[in-house]
Amino acid sequence: MTESIDQNLELLPEQIQSWALELGFSDVGITLPDTGAHGARLKDWLRKGFHGEMSYMEDHGDKRYTPTSLVEGTQRVISVRLDYLPAPDNPGRILTNPEKAYVTRYATGRDYHKLMRKRLATLAKRIDEAVSGYDYRAFVDSAPVLERALAQRAGLGWIGKNNMLIHPKAGSFFFLGEIFTSAPLPLDEPFDKEHCGSCAACLDVCPTDAFEGPHKLDARKCISYLTIELKGSIPEQLRSKMGNRVFGCDDCQLVCPWNKFSKPTAEQDFQPRHGLDNSELATLFLWTEEQFLKRTEGSAIRRTGYEGWLRNLAVGLGNAPSTIPVIEALKQRADFPSEMVREHVHWALRRHGL
């Protein structure tokens, strides 16, 4: 019986790969429940306070960098990749039009969590049916997991200077998910070699100079943090550098040479909805809260909340040309009930000499 189970386990990775691709995943790898040196780097990053208000990054003790502390009995981590770049897409066209609103490409369609979680559960069920008697638990950004570290050790790419996982044939526009299992599956080779070389384009392009150096991101300056994670006022000295980026930022990915290999997603859920890939700042700024809730239903944009959304758009409008639609939109929100929103609107109006 033991020999039969061992033989099934040896043959299973190839079957897992086939099932993963059939379910729509782009790649899969298997690694030990060990994040290696990444745990020490996380602790150093937290010690420097680079996480800002993201207190959840320091919660849970060692569970974030020690998978066996998160799920006792874990022997392997199955890491999957799912490409999300919409097609056709031209992010640069929006970034160079200061009256348009730039939304990070992963958020223009539906939120990925439910889709990936359902597929991971299906994959875990198929594995369990093939070799029962083991435990399987799926995660999609829903628990303290160092996803990129595990994916790198599972052979899905290297971690670039911008801290993104990069695959030589797929770039970095993808989501990650994991299955923690007690099954002692055969391991994939880790992706130990970094292929960034002397390139520092991602560090140089950052609008707010959020990188202290390769792999050293001060999230407190990162536009993704400022527009999504930060709940209060955006530091005034950073607002003019944000341009028209109102939810997230992709600059360090868009400039990466490896992203010429990024493949457009076939997932319909990841295609842009409600024109969020090509909307005017002024138009979005005048959405009512009811419109915001309706048009961001099932979207990651909900994370920032209506007031955060207006705050971000006010900054974008403050950086836009002094056109009639821009000025009129700001004036309509000058007396908005939220003090935070009003403060950003008045800043924007002053930028236009009003």
Number of C-alpha atoms within 10 A of each C-alpha: 6 7 8 10 12 14 11 14 17 14 12 17 20 10 13 19 18 14 17 21 16 11 15 16 21 19 18 25 24 27 25 22 22 19 22 14 10 15 18 12 14 16 15 12 16 16 11 10 15 17 21 17 15 16 10 10 16 16 11 13 12 15 18 21 27 18 24 19 15 18 17 11 16 22 19 24 30 27 27 27 23 21 24 26 21 23 14 9 13 11 17 13 12 19 18 12 15 19 24 26 29 31 23 19 22 24 24 26 25 21 19 21 17 12 13 25 19 14 17 26 16 16 21 21 14 15 20 16 10 14 16 12 10 13 16 23 15 24 20 21 17 10 13 20 21 19 22 23 21 29 29 24 27 24 21 28 26 25 23 20 24 21 16 18 22 28 23 16 13 20 22 28 26 21 21 23 27 26 22 27 23 18 20 16 21 14 18 17 13 18 16 12 10 12 16 16 8 6 12 17 18 21 23 15 17 21 18 17 16 19 21 10 14 13 15 16 20 19 20 21 21 20 28 18 21 26 26 20 19 17 16 14 15 21 10 11 8 17 22 17 17 20 24 30 26 29 27 21 23 22 20 19 19 19 18 21 14 18 18 14 14 19 19 16 20 14 16 11 17 22 22 19 16 11 12 20 23 18 16 22 26 23 15 19 23 16 15 11 14 9 13 19 16 11 17 21 13 17 20 18 28 18 14 18 16 19 18 26 23 27 27 30 31 31 31 28 34 26 21 24 15 16 11 9 16 25 19 13 19 23 16 12 19 17 14 15 10 12 12 17 26 19 17 26 28 20 18 27 21 11 17 17 8 10
